[in-house]
Amino acid sequence: MLVTFRSTATDPVLMFGDTAAPLLRMMGASGKVPGALKAEDVPGALQQLQSALDQLETETAAPPAMNEDWSAKDEEEKPREPPVQLAVRALPLVNLLKRASAAGAEVIWE
């Protein structure tokens, strides 16, 4: 499932549902789609999301294991990339919320 976040303050942001749902819960929303935030609720949701992402980042900031190798094991395997952190995936939504908050605009997701 794809989730589109919209606000009159900026361009829409598109995310996969498995990424959007936890971010919505971190914002204080139910995590269900569709949904919306009134303009006056956007700054609080932004603050909650940033706090939750900061906490998540400090919890997962442990250094990688010494034996963890993201390169190919043999010639047939392609090198693997490390997984993208949720905080990185959240950046477009955080930017949308910042712009909506500054403009006093609502945010909807569907």
C-alpha atoms as a printed R data frame, in Angstrom:
    type eleno elety resid chain resno      x       y      z
1   ATOM     1    CA   MET     A     1  0.000   0.000  0.000
2   ATOM     2    CA   LEU     A     2  1.174   3.520 -0.772
3   ATOM     3    CA   VAL     A     3  0.382   6.491  1.458
4   ATOM     4    CA   THR     A     4  0.350  10.045  0.125
5   ATOM     5    CA   PHE     A     5  0.845  12.918  2.565
6   ATOM     6    CA   ARG     A     6 -0.544  16.242  1.325
7   ATOM     7    CA   SER     A     7 -0.519  19.827  2.491
8   ATOM     8    CA   THR     A     8 -1.277  23.083  0.716
9   ATOM     9    CA   ALA     A     9  2.116  24.319  1.959
10  ATOM    10    CA   THR     A    10  4.235  21.938 -0.126
11  ATOM    11    CA   ASP     A    11  4.343  19.134 -2.658
12  ATOM    12    CA   PRO     A    12  2.950  15.724 -1.663
13  ATOM    13    CA   VAL     A    13  5.109  13.005 -0.128
14  ATOM    14    CA   LEU     A    14  4.597   9.368 -1.117
15  ATOM    15    CA   MET     A    15  5.618   6.482  1.187
16  ATOM    16    CA   PHE     A    16  5.104   2.769  1.457
17  ATOM    17    CA   GLY     A    17  2.517   1.882  4.101
18  ATOM    18    CA   ASP     A    18  4.977  -0.162  6.186
19  ATOM    19    CA   THR     A    19  7.075   2.995  6.611
20  ATOM    20    CA   ALA     A    20  4.208   5.475  6.951
21  ATOM    21    CA   ALA     A    21  2.252   3.611  9.666
22  ATOM    22    CA   PRO     A    22  4.969   3.709 12.355
23  ATOM    23    CA   LEU     A    23  5.711   7.342 11.518
24  ATOM    24    CA   LEU     A    24  2.039   8.204 11.930
25  ATOM    25    CA   ARG     A    25  2.004   6.503 15.339
26  ATOM    26    CA   MET     A    26  5.150   8.420 16.319
27  ATOM    27    CA   MET     A    27  3.294  11.645 15.406
28  ATOM    28    CA   GLY     A    28  0.509  10.717 17.817
29  ATOM    29    CA   ALA     A    29 -1.932   9.614 15.123
30  ATOM    30    CA   SER     A    30 -3.595   6.208 15.067
31  ATOM    31    CA   GLY     A    31 -1.527   4.954 12.142
32  ATOM    32    CA   LYS     A    32 -4.638   4.375 10.071
33  ATOM    33    CA   VAL     A    33 -5.086   5.625  6.531
34  ATOM    34    CA   PRO     A    34 -6.787   7.942  5.596
35  ATOM    35    CA   GLY     A    35 -6.380  10.628  8.212
36  ATOM    36    CA   ALA     A    36 -5.634  14.291  8.792
37  ATOM    37    CA   LEU     A    37 -4.165  16.854 11.152
38  ATOM    38    CA   LYS     A    38 -5.710  20.254 11.693
39  ATOM    39    CA   ALA     A    39 -3.329  23.157 11.151
40  ATOM    40    CA   GLU     A    40 -3.119  23.817 14.905
41  ATOM    41    CA   ASP     A    41 -2.144  20.157 15.564
42  ATOM    42    CA   VAL     A    42  0.734  20.039 13.066
43  ATOM    43    CA   PRO     A    43  3.430  21.649 15.296
44  ATOM    44    CA   GLY     A    44  2.720  19.184 18.119
45  ATOM    45    CA   ALA     A    45  2.767  16.213 15.750
46  ATOM    46    CA   LEU     A    46  6.059  17.424 14.300
47  ATOM    47    CA   GLN     A    47  7.569  17.732 17.770
48  ATOM    48    CA   GLN     A    48  6.376  14.242 18.746
49  ATOM    49    CA   LEU     A    49  7.761  12.737 15.550
50  ATOM    50    CA   GLN     A    50 11.147  14.422 15.938
51  ATOM    51    CA   SER     A    51 11.390  13.330 19.589
52  ATOM    52    CA   ALA     A    52 10.495   9.730 18.722
53  ATOM    53    CA   LEU     A    53 13.003   9.666 15.857
54  ATOM    54    CA   ASP     A    54 15.742  11.117 18.092
55  ATOM    55    CA   GLN     A    55 15.023   8.469 20.721
56  ATOM    56    CA   LEU     A    56 15.000   5.706 18.113
57  ATOM    57    CA   GLU     A    57 18.288   6.929 16.690
58  ATOM    58    CA   THR     A    58 20.011   6.908 20.088
59  ATOM    59    CA   GLU     A    59 18.680   3.412 20.792
60  ATOM    60    CA   THR     A    60 19.974   2.046 17.486
61  ATOM    61    CA   ALA     A    61 23.244   3.980 17.403
62  ATOM    62    CA   ALA     A    62 25.263   0.943 18.444
63  ATOM    63    CA   PRO     A    63 28.291   0.398 16.219
64  ATOM    64    CA   PRO     A    64 27.958  -2.393 13.645
65  ATOM    65    CA   ALA     A    65 29.269  -5.799 14.614
66  ATOM    66    CA   MET     A    66 32.868  -6.405 13.643
67  ATOM    67    CA   ASN     A    67 31.951  -9.499 11.646
68  ATOM    68    CA   GLU     A    68 29.047  -7.834  9.830
69  ATOM    69    CA   ASP     A    69 30.015  -7.616  6.176
70  ATOM    70    CA   TRP     A    70 27.743  -5.888  3.662
71  ATOM    71    CA   SER     A    71 29.897  -6.869  0.727
72  ATOM    72    CA   ALA     A    72 29.395  -9.880 -1.537
73  ATOM    73    CA   LYS     A    73 30.336 -13.298 -0.158
74  ATOM    74    CA   ASP     A    74 31.187 -14.741 -3.559
75  ATOM    75    CA   GLU     A    75 31.395 -13.585 -7.129
76  ATOM    76    CA   GLU     A    76 27.772 -14.451 -7.947
77  ATOM    77    CA   GLU     A    77 26.272 -12.286 -5.213
78  ATOM    78    CA   LYS     A    78 25.827  -8.601 -5.733
79  ATOM    79    CA   PRO     A    79 27.059  -6.386 -2.893
80  ATOM    80    CA   ARG     A    80 24.294  -5.610 -0.408
81  ATOM    81    CA   GLU     A    81 23.602  -2.139  0.844
82  ATOM    82    CA   PRO     A    82 22.991  -1.561  4.554
83  ATOM    83    CA   PRO     A    83 19.305  -1.049  5.401
84  ATOM    84    CA   VAL     A    84 17.967   2.509  5.327
85  ATOM    85    CA   GLN     A    85 17.152   3.770  8.818
86  ATOM    86    CA   LEU     A    86 13.591   4.883  9.608
87  ATOM    87    CA   ALA     A    87 14.882   8.344 10.547
88  ATOM    88    CA   VAL     A    88 16.265   8.751  7.034
89  ATOM    89    CA   ARG     A    89 13.029   7.547  5.441
90  ATOM    90    CA   ALA     A    90 11.130  10.058  7.616
91  ATOM    91    CA   LEU     A    91 12.976  13.138  6.316
92  ATOM    92    CA   PRO     A    92 10.499  13.982  3.512
93  ATOM    93    CA   LEU     A    93  7.599  13.768  5.979
94  ATOM    94    CA   VAL     A    94  9.464  15.853  8.573
95  ATOM    95    CA   ASN     A    95 10.105  18.516  5.921
96  ATOM    96    CA   LEU     A    96  6.440  18.469  4.881
97  ATOM    97    CA   LEU     A    97  5.361  18.915  8.514
98  ATOM    98    CA   LYS     A    98  7.836  21.771  9.020
99  ATOM    99    CA   ARG     A    99  6.518  23.616  5.980
100 ATOM   100    CA   ALA     A   100  2.898  22.983  6.929
101 ATOM   101    CA   SER     A   101  3.577  24.202 10.467
102 ATOM   102    CA   ALA     A   102  5.263  27.381  9.224
103 ATOM   103    CA   ALA     A   103  2.393  28.078  6.811
104 ATOM   104    CA   GLY     A   104 -0.364  27.209  9.284
105 ATOM   105    CA   ALA     A   105 -1.655  24.533  6.914
106 ATOM   106    CA   GLU     A   106 -3.342  21.198  7.519
107 ATOM   107    CA   VAL     A   107 -1.866  17.810  6.592
108 ATOM   108    CA   ILE     A   108 -3.845  14.888  5.194
109 ATOM   109    CA   TRP     A   109 -2.809  11.371  4.280
110 ATOM   110    CA   GLU     A   110 -4.590   8.884  2.094
